[in-house]
Amino acid sequence: MPANKFALLRYRIIDRCIRNRGSKAFPAKDDLRYACEETLYGSDGEHISMSTIDKDIWAMRNEGELGYYAPIKFSKEHGGYFYEDPDFTISEVPLNEDDLNAIRAAAETLYQFRDIPLFKQFDSAIEKIFDRMKISTVNSDHRDNEVIQFERVGDYKGSEFLQPLYRACTERHRVNLSYKKFKGEEIRDYNFEPFILKEYKSRWYVIGKDAANDKLKTFSLDRLESLVELDERFQGQPKFNASAFFEHSLGITVTDDLPETIELEFTSDYAPYILTQPLHPSQKILRSENDSMLISLNLIVTFEVINTILSFGQHVKVLKPAHLKQEVKRTLTDCLNRYE
């Protein structure tokens, strides 16, 4: 039976007491009970029975779901408990080989983003975890011979803002940022409450609230001119839910427009790509025949939607809505005209 949170806390207290090398080495059962009572409830709190401590010691020694298998022994000479392995602690995470391989794979994955300042700290943290677990760290030979590789561009403009923005998001600190749009030379300053960082097509964005007008805004980090962290804290935005915010979005752009049903007809040679890698979670297959496949999407029509459709070239045709069909047709006509 899985241990409840109070039992898990008692296990850690008992572990700490048994590992103590000071004046209270070899704690007796009553010492363990008192330490648990004092830590969990205080001197005037609830009492813990000796039988509970007995069960805790048994669980730490034998409970398979815990995975501790703690080598707890009783010393008659000292009248108390000790670890047969003096270096043992339940803080050492019990992992099998599959677990270790998964962590190594995650480490290799994060290492590939080492050029981005925010992720440099994770490489050091993983090394510490490996050291704590007494297993080999990420092998440098593996780093030179990657078996998983992600698409990366070189130095990402604006990556220096990732770490302070990550800190501001997690600690709910306002920031002052200066921002310049692609079109135009004007630089505007914002008192901004950052909620979440999002990556899309090798660009990083921060989504949050403009403190001046309470409106949600999205800023691309590569267009930030400067960023200053402020001491001002802000209350969390209980109504902001990242999944819901991007539910009808393809990419990063979210507008006040309502989502629409988009119908796209793909040629048969492109159908397998769309089946195996859906364009959006809302994708539905309306028809699949030898010569074509018809799908529907429920999305806000943005320039990212249009660009995605255009990227399929002659392999796709927009059927609905009419205004999107006309916009794609106009863009393709303009493109053709450039070659005349």
TORFI-370199 format. One record per residue (C-alpha): residue number from 1; x, y negated, z negated. Coordinates in steps of 0.5 Angstrom, whole numbers, plus 500, padded with zeros to 3 digits. Each point is the difference from the previous one (the first is absolute). Layout:
// residues N
[r NUM, [X, Y, Z]]
...
// end
This chain:
// residues 340
[r 1, [500, 500, 500]]
[r 2, [503, 493, 502]]
[r 3, [502, 496, 494]]
[r 4, [497, 494, 498]]
[r 5, [503, 493, 500]]
[r 6, [501, 500, 493]]
[r 7, [503, 507, 500]]
[r 8, [505, 498, 505]]
[r 9, [502, 494, 496]]
[r 10, [501, 504, 494]]
[r 11, [505, 505, 504]]
[r 12, [504, 494, 502]]
[r 13, [500, 498, 492]]
[r 14, [502, 507, 498]]
[r 15, [505, 500, 506]]
[r 16, [503, 493, 497]]
[r 17, [501, 503, 493]]
[r 18, [503, 506, 502]]
[r 19, [505, 497, 504]]
[r 20, [502, 495, 495]]
[r 21, [507, 501, 498]]
[r 22, [500, 495, 494]]
[r 23, [498, 501, 493]]
[r 24, [493, 503, 502]]
[r 25, [503, 506, 504]]
[r 26, [497, 507, 499]]
[r 27, [493, 497, 498]]
[r 28, [495, 504, 496]]
[r 29, [493, 501, 503]]
[r 30, [498, 495, 495]]
[r 31, [505, 495, 503]]
[r 32, [497, 501, 507]]
[r 33, [493, 499, 497]]
[r 34, [501, 494, 497]]
[r 35, [504, 497, 506]]
[r 36, [494, 501, 504]]
[r 37, [495, 497, 495]]
[r 38, [504, 494, 499]]
[r 39, [501, 499, 508]]
[r 40, [493, 501, 502]]
[r 41, [496, 498, 494]]
[r 42, [504, 496, 495]]
[r 43, [501, 501, 493]]
[r 44, [492, 499, 499]]
[r 45, [498, 504, 506]]
[r 46, [498, 507, 501]]
[r 47, [503, 506, 498]]
[r 48, [503, 506, 504]]
[r 49, [500, 507, 497]]
[r 50, [505, 505, 500]]
[r 51, [497, 504, 504]]
[r 52, [500, 495, 506]]
[r 53, [507, 499, 499]]
[r 54, [501, 508, 500]]
[r 55, [496, 500, 507]]
[r 56, [504, 494, 503]]
[r 57, [506, 504, 498]]
[r 58, [498, 506, 504]]
[r 59, [497, 497, 506]]
[r 60, [507, 496, 501]]
[r 61, [503, 507, 499]]
[r 62, [495, 504, 504]]
[r 63, [495, 496, 504]]
[r 64, [501, 502, 508]]
[r 65, [496, 494, 502]]
[r 66, [505, 495, 496]]
[r 67, [506, 503, 503]]
[r 68, [504, 498, 494]]
[r 69, [502, 507, 497]]
[r 70, [504, 496, 495]]
[r 71, [505, 504, 496]]
[r 72, [497, 498, 493]]
[r 73, [504, 504, 494]]
[r 74, [499, 500, 493]]
[r 75, [506, 499, 496]]
[r 76, [499, 504, 493]]
[r 77, [507, 497, 498]]
[r 78, [497, 492, 501]]
[r 79, [493, 502, 499]]
[r 80, [498, 497, 507]]
[r 81, [499, 500, 507]]
[r 82, [506, 499, 505]]
[r 83, [501, 501, 508]]
[r 84, [504, 506, 501]]
[r 85, [502, 496, 506]]
[r 86, [503, 494, 497]]
[r 87, [499, 496, 507]]
[r 88, [493, 502, 501]]
[r 89, [494, 495, 500]]
[r 90, [493, 501, 503]]
[r 91, [502, 493, 504]]
[r 92, [504, 504, 505]]
[r 93, [494, 501, 505]]
[r 94, [499, 508, 502]]
[r 95, [501, 500, 507]]
[r 96, [500, 506, 505]]
[r 97, [504, 501, 506]]
[r 98, [494, 497, 504]]
[r 99, [499, 494, 496]]
[r 100, [508, 499, 500]]
[r 101, [500, 500, 508]]
[r 102, [494, 495, 500]]
[r 103, [503, 495, 496]]
[r 104, [506, 501, 504]]
[r 105, [496, 499, 506]]
[r 106, [497, 494, 497]]
[r 107, [507, 497, 498]]
[r 108, [502, 501, 508]]
[r 109, [494, 496, 502]]
[r 110, [501, 494, 496]]
[r 111, [508, 500, 501]]
[r 112, [498, 499, 507]]
[r 113, [497, 493, 498]]
[r 114, [506, 498, 496]]
[r 115, [501, 494, 505]]
[r 116, [494, 497, 497]]
[r 117, [502, 497, 493]]
[r 118, [493, 502, 497]]
[r 119, [502, 507, 501]]
[r 120, [507, 500, 498]]
[r 121, [498, 501, 492]]
[r 122, [497, 506, 502]]
[r 123, [506, 503, 502]]
[r 124, [503, 499, 493]]
[r 125, [494, 502, 497]]
[r 126, [500, 507, 503]]
[r 127, [507, 501, 499]]
[r 128, [499, 499, 492]]
[r 129, [494, 505, 501]]
[r 130, [504, 505, 503]]
[r 131, [506, 499, 494]]
[r 132, [494, 501, 495]]
[r 133, [498, 506, 503]]
[r 134, [507, 503, 501]]
[r 135, [499, 501, 507]]
[r 136, [504, 498, 506]]
[r 137, [499, 493, 503]]
[r 138, [499, 498, 507]]
[r 139, [505, 503, 504]]
[r 140, [504, 495, 504]]
[r 141, [501, 505, 505]]
[r 142, [492, 501, 501]]
[r 143, [500, 492, 501]]
[r 144, [505, 501, 506]]
[r 145, [496, 505, 503]]
[r 146, [492, 498, 499]]
[r 147, [495, 505, 501]]
[r 148, [494, 496, 499]]
[r 149, [501, 493, 503]]
[r 150, [495, 494, 500]]
[r 151, [499, 494, 505]]
[r 152, [505, 495, 498]]
[r 153, [502, 493, 502]]
[r 154, [506, 496, 498]]
[r 155, [500, 495, 495]]
[r 156, [493, 498, 499]]
[r 157, [499, 492, 500]]
[r 158, [496, 499, 493]]
[r 159, [502, 506, 497]]
[r 160, [504, 496, 494]]
[r 161, [493, 498, 498]]
[r 162, [498, 507, 499]]
[r 163, [503, 501, 493]]
[r 164, [497, 494, 497]]
[r 165, [493, 501, 503]]
[r 166, [500, 507, 497]]
[r 167, [502, 497, 493]]
[r 168, [494, 495, 501]]
[r 169, [495, 505, 502]]
[r 170, [502, 505, 494]]
[r 171, [500, 494, 495]]
[r 172, [495, 496, 503]]
[r 173, [504, 494, 500]]
[r 174, [498, 494, 505]]
[r 175, [505, 498, 505]]
[r 176, [501, 493, 504]]
[r 177, [502, 502, 507]]
[r 178, [501, 496, 507]]
[r 179, [497, 503, 506]]
[r 180, [501, 498, 507]]
[r 181, [495, 503, 506]]
[r 182, [503, 503, 506]]
[r 183, [497, 495, 504]]
[r 184, [501, 493, 497]]
[r 185, [506, 497, 496]]
[r 186, [496, 498, 494]]
[r 187, [502, 503, 494]]
[r 188, [495, 500, 494]]
[r 189, [501, 502, 493]]
[r 190, [495, 504, 496]]
[r 191, [499, 502, 493]]
[r 192, [499, 507, 501]]
[r 193, [497, 506, 496]]
[r 194, [503, 507, 503]]
[r 195, [496, 506, 500]]
[r 196, [503, 505, 504]]
[r 197, [506, 501, 505]]
[r 198, [499, 504, 507]]
[r 199, [504, 502, 506]]
[r 200, [497, 500, 507]]
[r 201, [505, 502, 506]]
[r 202, [506, 498, 497]]
[r 203, [498, 493, 497]]
[r 204, [498, 499, 492]]
[r 205, [494, 496, 498]]
[r 206, [498, 498, 493]]
[r 207, [492, 499, 499]]
[r 208, [498, 496, 494]]
[r 209, [496, 494, 498]]
[r 210, [501, 492, 502]]
[r 211, [499, 497, 493]]
[r 212, [498, 494, 503]]
[r 213, [494, 502, 503]]
[r 214, [499, 507, 497]]
[r 215, [500, 503, 507]]
[r 216, [504, 507, 502]]
[r 217, [506, 499, 505]]
[r 218, [505, 504, 503]]
[r 219, [507, 498, 502]]
[r 220, [505, 503, 504]]
[r 221, [507, 500, 496]]
[r 222, [504, 498, 506]]
[r 223, [496, 494, 501]]
[r 224, [502, 498, 492]]
[r 225, [505, 494, 500]]
[r 226, [500, 500, 492]]
[r 227, [498, 503, 494]]
[r 228, [500, 498, 493]]
[r 229, [497, 505, 494]]
[r 230, [496, 496, 495]]
[r 231, [499, 501, 492]]
[r 232, [493, 500, 501]]
[r 233, [496, 506, 500]]
[r 234, [493, 502, 503]]
[r 235, [495, 504, 498]]
[r 236, [499, 506, 505]]
[r 237, [495, 500, 505]]
[r 238, [495, 505, 498]]
[r 239, [496, 500, 507]]
[r 240, [506, 501, 504]]
[r 241, [501, 507, 503]]
[r 242, [505, 501, 505]]
[r 243, [497, 506, 503]]
[r 244, [493, 497, 500]]
[r 245, [504, 493, 503]]
[r 246, [503, 504, 506]]
[r 247, [494, 505, 501]]
[r 248, [498, 497, 507]]
[r 249, [507, 497, 502]]
[r 250, [505, 503, 505]]
[r 251, [506, 497, 497]]
[r 252, [501, 494, 496]]
[r 253, [495, 495, 502]]
[r 254, [493, 500, 496]]
[r 255, [495, 494, 502]]
[r 256, [493, 499, 498]]
[r 257, [497, 503, 506]]
[r 258, [496, 506, 499]]
[r 259, [502, 507, 503]]
[r 260, [498, 502, 506]]
[r 261, [499, 507, 504]]
[r 262, [505, 500, 505]]
[r 263, [500, 506, 505]]
[r 264, [506, 502, 504]]
[r 265, [501, 505, 506]]
[r 266, [506, 503, 500]]
[r 267, [503, 504, 506]]
[r 268, [501, 508, 499]]
[r 269, [507, 500, 500]]
[r 270, [500, 495, 494]]
[r 271, [495, 503, 496]]
[r 272, [504, 505, 496]]
[r 273, [504, 494, 498]]
[r 274, [494, 496, 497]]
[r 275, [498, 507, 497]]
[r 276, [506, 501, 496]]
[r 277, [501, 493, 498]]
[r 278, [494, 496, 499]]
[r 279, [500, 493, 501]]
[r 280, [496, 499, 494]]
[r 281, [496, 503, 494]]
[r 282, [494, 498, 503]]
[r 283, [501, 504, 507]]
[r 284, [495, 505, 502]]
[r 285, [500, 504, 506]]
[r 286, [493, 499, 504]]
[r 287, [502, 504, 506]]
[r 288, [506, 504, 503]]
[r 289, [500, 503, 507]]
[r 290, [505, 503, 505]]
[r 291, [501, 493, 503]]
[r 292, [499, 495, 494]]
[r 293, [499, 499, 493]]
[r 294, [495, 495, 496]]
[r 295, [502, 497, 493]]
[r 296, [497, 495, 496]]
[r 297, [503, 496, 495]]
[r 298, [497, 495, 494]]
[r 299, [504, 494, 500]]
[r 300, [501, 492, 500]]
[r 301, [502, 498, 507]]
[r 302, [507, 497, 499]]
[r 303, [506, 499, 505]]
[r 304, [503, 506, 497]]
[r 305, [494, 504, 502]]
[r 306, [501, 497, 507]]
[r 307, [507, 501, 500]]
[r 308, [499, 507, 498]]
[r 309, [495, 501, 506]]
[r 310, [505, 497, 505]]
[r 311, [506, 504, 498]]
[r 312, [496, 506, 503]]
[r 313, [500, 497, 506]]
[r 314, [496, 504, 506]]
[r 315, [499, 506, 495]]
[r 316, [494, 496, 496]]
[r 317, [494, 496, 502]]
[r 318, [496, 496, 495]]
[r 319, [492, 502, 501]]
[r 320, [498, 496, 494]]
[r 321, [499, 494, 497]]
[r 322, [499, 496, 507]]
[r 323, [504, 494, 497]]
[r 324, [506, 505, 499]]
[r 325, [500, 503, 506]]
[r 326, [500, 493, 504]]
[r 327, [506, 498, 496]]
[r 328, [504, 506, 501]]
[r 329, [498, 499, 508]]
[r 330, [502, 493, 500]]
[r 331, [507, 501, 496]]
[r 332, [501, 506, 505]]
[r 333, [498, 495, 506]]
[r 334, [505, 495, 498]]
[r 335, [505, 505, 499]]
[r 336, [499, 502, 507]]
[r 337, [500, 493, 503]]
[r 338, [507, 499, 497]]
[r 339, [503, 505, 505]]
[r 340, [497, 496, 506]]
// end
